[in-house]
Amino acid sequence: SAALNSFIHVVMYSYYLGSALNFGFVRFIKKYITMMQMTQFVTMMIQSVYDLQTGAGGYPVLPTRILFFYMITLLALFLNFF
């Protein structure tokens, strides 16, 4: 999930740079960035459910549950924005 998050941020900040430099051709990517972020939230929700069900990785239960509910809130906000 950290690698996916980093990739999404590289794409986001590349878009911000292109926008700041007035590269008009980067505007088409705006909706795809939002879709990529929502996909990231769903995959992190799936990972947290997997970790909770299997005990994989030995992650603590409370932070994993918090992650799951945090991803739900982010997904809801981004769906509303989208």
Secondary structure, 3 states (H helix, E strand, C coil): CHHHHHHHHHHHHHHHHHHHCCCHHHHHHHHHHHHHHHHHHHHHHHHHHHHHHHCHHHCCHHHHHHHHHHHHHHHHHHHHHC
